[in-house]
C-alpha cells in the first residue's frame, strides 16, 4: 500500500476514534444507549463503552498509520498461529 494512503487512512481512523472520545454525548444521541453496557458496567456504562470504542479506534489508527500491524499481530497472536516454515 502506498505510504501516503496508509498514513491518511490511519489518521482518518484516529480522528474518528478521537471524535468518539471527545463527543461521546453526540454518539449516544445518534445511536442510543447500550443496554448491555449499562447493565454490566453500571451507571454511565454507555459513556464508558463509547469512550472505550474510541480508544480502540485510536489505537488501530496509530497502528495502521505507522505500519506496525504485522508486528503487533505477531507479538500478540504469533504464539497461537505460528508461521509456516519454508521447505
KEKE-975692 format. One record per residue: residue number from 1; residue in one letter; x, y, z of N, C-alpha, C in turn. Coordinates in nm, 3 decimals. Layout:
+-----+-----+---------+---------+---------+---------+---------+---------+---------+---------+---------+
|   n | res |      nu |      nv |      nw |     cau |     cav |     caw |      cu |      cv |      cw |
+-----+-----+---------+---------+---------+---------+---------+---------+---------+---------+---------+
| NUM |   A |       X |       Y |       Z |       X |       Y |       Z |       X |       Y |       Z |
...
+-----+-----+---------+---------+---------+---------+---------+---------+---------+---------+---------+
//
This chain:
+-----+-----+---------+---------+---------+---------+---------+---------+---------+---------+---------+
|   n | res |      nu |      nv |      nw |     cau |     cav |     caw |      cu |      cv |      cw |
+-----+-----+---------+---------+---------+---------+---------+---------+---------+---------+---------+
|   1 |   X |   0.085 |  -0.118 |   0.000 |   0.000 |   0.000 |   0.000 |   0.089 |   0.124 |   0.000 |
|   2 |   X |   0.047 |   0.223 |  -0.072 |   0.118 |   0.350 |  -0.079 |   0.131 |   0.411 |   0.062 |
|   3 |   X |   0.251 |   0.455 |   0.101 |   0.268 |   0.510 |   0.237 |   0.178 |   0.630 |   0.265 |
|   4 |   X |   0.157 |   0.715 |   0.167 |   0.071 |   0.832 |   0.190 |  -0.074 |   0.791 |   0.214 |
|   5 |   X |  -0.119 |   0.692 |   0.139 |  -0.255 |   0.641 |   0.157 |  -0.270 |   0.572 |   0.293 |
|   6 |   X |  -0.169 |   0.493 |   0.330 |  -0.171 |   0.424 |   0.459 |  -0.176 |   0.525 |   0.574 |
|   7 |   X |  -0.096 |   0.629 |   0.566 |  -0.094 |   0.731 |   0.671 |  -0.227 |   0.806 |   0.675 |
|   8 |   X |  -0.283 |   0.836 |   0.558 |  -0.412 |   0.907 |   0.553 |  -0.524 |   0.821 |   0.613 |
|   9 |   X |  -0.525 |   0.692 |   0.580 |  -0.627 |   0.603 |   0.637 |  -0.609 |   0.592 |   0.787 |
|  10 |   X |  -0.485 |   0.575 |   0.833 |  -0.458 |   0.565 |   0.976 |  -0.499 |   0.691 |   1.051 |
|  11 |   X |  -0.468 |   0.807 |   0.995 |  -0.507 |   0.932 |   1.061 |  -0.658 |   0.951 |   1.058 |
|  12 |   X |  -0.724 |   0.902 |   0.953 |  -0.871 |   0.909 |   0.949 |  -0.934 |   0.824 |   1.058 |
|  13 |   X |  -0.882 |   0.702 |   1.076 |  -0.932 |   0.615 |   1.182 |  -0.905 |   0.678 |   1.318 |
|  14 |   X |  -0.786 |   0.736 |   1.334 |  -0.751 |   0.804 |   1.459 |  -0.844 |   0.921 |   1.487 |
|  15 |   X |  -0.879 |   0.997 |   1.383 |  -0.970 |   1.111 |   1.401 |  -1.110 |   1.065 |   1.441 |
|  16 |   X |  -1.157 |   0.958 |   1.381 |  -1.289 |   0.905 |   1.419 |  -1.287 |   0.858 |   1.564 |
|  17 |   X |  -1.181 |   0.791 |   1.604 |  -1.168 |   0.747 |   1.742 |  -1.163 |   0.863 |   1.840 |
|  18 |   X |  -1.087 |   0.967 |   1.805 |  -1.080 |   1.085 |   1.891 |  -1.216 |   1.153 |   1.900 |
|  19 |   X |  -1.289 |   1.156 |   1.789 |  -1.423 |   1.215 |   1.791 |  -1.516 |   1.134 |   1.881 |
|  20 |   X |  -1.502 |   1.001 |   1.880 |  -1.579 |   0.916 |   1.971 |  -1.551 |   0.953 |   2.115 |
|  21 |   X |  -1.425 |   0.973 |   2.150 |  -1.388 |   1.002 |   2.288 |  -1.431 |   1.142 |   2.329 |
|  22 |   X |  -1.411 |   1.239 |   2.241 |  -1.439 |   1.379 |   2.276 |  -1.588 |   1.408 |   2.275 |
|  23 |   X |  -1.660 |   1.360 |   2.177 |  -1.803 |   1.390 |   2.160 |  -1.890 |   1.267 |   2.186 |
|  24 |   X |  -1.870 |   1.204 |   2.298 |  -1.945 |   1.083 |   2.332 |  -2.095 |   1.109 |   2.335 |
|  25 |   X |  -2.135 |   1.222 |   2.388 |  -2.278 |   1.254 |   2.401 |  -2.347 |   1.257 |   2.264 |
|  26 |   X |  -2.278 |   1.306 |   2.160 |  -2.336 |   1.309 |   2.025 |  -2.364 |   1.167 |   1.974 |
|  27 |   X |  -2.272 |   1.075 |   2.001 |  -2.293 |   0.937 |   1.957 |  -2.406 |   0.871 |   2.035 |
|  28 |   X |  -2.418 |   0.903 |   2.163 |  -2.528 |   0.847 |   2.241 |  -2.662 |   0.899 |   2.189 |
|  29 |   X |  -2.668 |   1.027 |   2.152 |  -2.791 |   1.083 |   2.096 |  -2.823 |   1.020 |   1.961 |
|  30 |   X |  -2.720 |   0.992 |   1.879 |  -2.742 |   0.939 |   1.745 |  -2.772 |   0.789 |   1.747 |
|  31 |   X |  -2.690 |   0.710 |   1.816 |  -2.705 |   0.564 |   1.817 |  -2.791 |   0.513 |   1.932 |
|  32 |   X |  -2.804 |   0.591 |   2.037 |  -2.883 |   0.549 |   2.153 |  -2.797 |   0.478 |   2.256 |
|  33 |   X |  -2.855 |   0.452 |   2.373 |  -2.778 |   0.386 |   2.479 |  -2.755 |   0.239 |   2.449 |
|  34 |   X |  -2.654 |   0.184 |   2.512 |  -2.621 |   0.042 |   2.501 |  -2.666 |  -0.023 |   2.631 |
|  35 |   X |  -2.775 |  -0.099 |   2.627 |  -2.830 |  -0.158 |   2.748 |  -2.733 |  -0.254 |   2.815 |
|  36 |   X |  -2.660 |  -0.332 |   2.733 |  -2.565 |  -0.426 |   2.790 |  -2.459 |  -0.354 |   2.873 |
|  37 |   X |  -2.408 |  -0.243 |   2.821 |  -2.305 |  -0.168 |   2.892 |  -2.360 |  -0.109 |   3.021 |
|  38 |   X |  -2.483 |  -0.059 |   3.018 |  -2.542 |  -0.004 |   3.140 |  -2.565 |  -0.113 |   3.244 |
|  39 |   X |  -2.604 |  -0.233 |   3.199 |  -2.630 |  -0.342 |   3.293 |  -2.501 |  -0.398 |   3.352 |
|  40 |   X |  -2.400 |  -0.416 |   3.269 |  -2.277 |  -0.481 |   3.315 |  -2.176 |  -0.383 |   3.374 |
|  41 |   X |  -2.174 |  -0.259 |   3.328 |  -2.074 |  -0.162 |   3.374 |  -2.131 |  -0.061 |   3.471 |
|  42 |   X |  -2.259 |  -0.071 |   3.503 |  -2.319 |   0.021 |   3.599 |  -2.363 |   0.151 |   3.534 |
|  43 |   X |  -2.398 |   0.248 |   3.618 |  -2.440 |   0.379 |   3.567 |  -2.330 |   0.445 |   3.487 |
|  44 |   X |  -2.365 |   0.500 |   3.374 |  -2.265 |   0.560 |   3.286 |  -2.192 |   0.458 |   3.201 |
|  45 |   X |  -2.243 |   0.337 |   3.196 |  -2.178 |   0.232 |   3.118 |  -2.177 |   0.260 |   2.969 |
|  46 |   X |  -2.282 |   0.327 |   2.921 |  -2.286 |   0.362 |   2.779 |  -2.175 |   0.461 |   2.746 |
|  47 |   X |  -2.157 |   0.562 |   2.831 |  -2.048 |   0.658 |   2.809 |  -1.913 |   0.587 |   2.807 |
|  48 |   X |  -1.893 |   0.499 |   2.904 |  -1.767 |   0.426 |   2.913 |  -1.745 |   0.340 |   2.790 |
|  49 |   X |  -1.849 |   0.274 |   2.741 |  -1.836 |   0.186 |   2.625 |  -1.800 |   0.265 |   2.500 |
|  50 |   X |  -1.866 |   0.379 |   2.477 |  -1.834 |   0.460 |   2.360 |  -1.692 |   0.515 |   2.369 |
|  51 |   X |  -1.647 |   0.553 |   2.487 |  -1.511 |   0.602 |   2.504 |  -1.410 |   0.489 |   2.481 |
|  52 |   X |  -1.444 |   0.369 |   2.528 |  -1.356 |   0.255 |   2.506 |  -1.346 |   0.222 |   2.356 |
|  53 |   X |  -1.458 |   0.226 |   2.286 |  -1.457 |   0.203 |   2.141 |  -1.370 |   0.308 |   2.072 |
|  54 |   X |  -1.380 |   0.434 |   2.116 |  -1.297 |   0.540 |   2.061 |  -1.150 |   0.517 |   2.085 |
|  55 |   X |  -1.113 |   0.471 |   2.204 |  -0.973 |   0.443 |   2.234 |  -0.920 |   0.329 |   2.149 |
|  56 |   X |  -1.002 |   0.226 |   2.129 |  -0.961 |   0.114 |   2.042 |  -0.939 |   0.164 |   1.899 |
|  57 |   X |  -1.029 |   0.250 |   1.850 |  -1.013 |   0.305 |   1.715 |  -0.887 |   0.390 |   1.705 |
|  58 |   X |  -0.858 |   0.469 |   1.808 |  -0.734 |   0.549 |   1.808 |  -0.612 |   0.459 |   1.801 |
|  59 |   X |  -0.612 |   0.353 |   1.879 |  -0.501 |   0.259 |   1.879 |  -0.484 |   0.194 |   1.742 |
|  60 |   X |  -0.593 |   0.150 |   1.681 |  -0.586 |   0.088 |   1.548 |  -0.538 |   0.189 |   1.445 |
|  61 |   X |  -0.584 |   0.314 |   1.455 |  -0.538 |   0.417 |   1.362 |  -0.389 |   0.441 |   1.370 |
|  62 |   X |  -0.334 |   0.443 |   1.491 |  -0.190 |   0.462 |   1.507 |  -0.114 |   0.342 |   1.450 |
|  63 |   X |  -0.165 |   0.223 |   1.476 |  -0.101 |   0.101 |   1.425 |  -0.099 |   0.102 |   1.271 |
|  64 |   X |  -0.210 |   0.141 |   1.210 |  -0.218 |   0.144 |   1.063 |  -0.128 |   0.253 |   1.007 |
|  65 |   X |  -0.129 |   0.372 |   1.065 |  -0.051 |   0.483 |   1.013 |   0.099 |   0.456 |   1.021 |
|  66 |   X |   0.143 |   0.387 |   1.124 |   0.286 |   0.360 |   1.141 |   0.329 |   0.226 |   1.081 |
|  67 |   X |   0.236 |   0.155 |   1.020 |   0.263 |   0.027 |   0.954 |   0.318 |  -0.077 |   1.051 |
|  68 |   X |   0.265 |  -0.081 |   1.172 |   0.307 |  -0.178 |   1.272 |   0.205 |  -0.290 |   1.289 |
|  69 |   X |   0.112 |  -0.303 |   1.195 |   0.005 |  -0.402 |   1.207 |   0.062 |  -0.543 |   1.213 |
|  70 |   X |   0.157 |  -0.574 |   1.124 |   0.217 |  -0.708 |   1.121 |   0.291 |  -0.738 |   1.251 |
|  71 |   X |   0.370 |  -0.642 |   1.298 |   0.446 |  -0.662 |   1.421 |   0.353 |  -0.679 |   1.541 |
|  72 |   X |   0.246 |  -0.602 |   1.545 |   0.151 |  -0.612 |   1.656 |   0.083 |  -0.749 |   1.658 |
|  73 |   X |   0.038 |  -0.794 |   1.542 |  -0.029 |  -0.925 |   1.535 |   0.068 |  -1.039 |   1.567 |
|  74 |   X |   0.192 |  -1.028 |   1.522 |   0.290 |  -1.131 |   1.555 |   0.321 |  -1.133 |   1.704 |
|  75 |   X |   0.328 |  -1.016 |   1.767 |   0.359 |  -1.009 |   1.909 |   0.244 |  -1.060 |   1.994 |
|  76 |   X |   0.120 |  -1.036 |   1.952 |   0.005 |  -1.076 |   2.034 |  -0.047 |  -1.215 |   1.999 |
|  77 |   X |  -0.061 |  -1.245 |   1.872 |  -0.121 |  -1.372 |   1.830 |  -0.021 |  -1.467 |   1.765 |
|  78 |   X |   0.105 |  -1.428 |   1.758 |   0.205 |  -1.511 |   1.692 |   0.225 |  -1.646 |   1.757 |
|  79 |   X |   0.208 |  -1.653 |   1.888 |   0.222 |  -1.781 |   1.957 |   0.109 |  -1.877 |   1.927 |
|  80 |   X |  -0.008 |  -1.823 |   1.900 |  -0.124 |  -1.908 |   1.869 |  -0.121 |  -1.959 |   1.726 |
|  81 |   X |  -0.071 |  -1.876 |   1.636 |  -0.068 |  -1.910 |   1.494 |   0.075 |  -1.896 |   1.442 |
|  82 |   X |   0.159 |  -1.997 |   1.462 |   0.298 |  -1.986 |   1.417 |   0.305 |  -1.983 |   1.264 |
|  83 |   X |   0.408 |  -1.914 |   1.215 |   0.427 |  -1.905 |   1.070 |   0.474 |  -2.040 |   1.016 |
|  84 |   X |   0.431 |  -2.069 |   0.895 |   0.475 |  -2.191 |   0.829 |   0.620 |  -2.173 |   0.784 |
|  85 |   X |   0.702 |  -2.273 |   0.811 |   0.843 |  -2.265 |   0.772 |   0.857 |  -2.306 |   0.626 |
|  86 |   X |   0.934 |  -2.229 |   0.549 |   0.953 |  -2.266 |   0.408 |   1.034 |  -2.395 |   0.397 |
|  87 |   X |   1.001 |  -2.475 |   0.298 |   1.069 |  -2.604 |   0.280 |   1.188 |  -2.591 |   0.193 |
+-----+-----+---------+---------+---------+---------+---------+---------+---------+---------+---------+
//
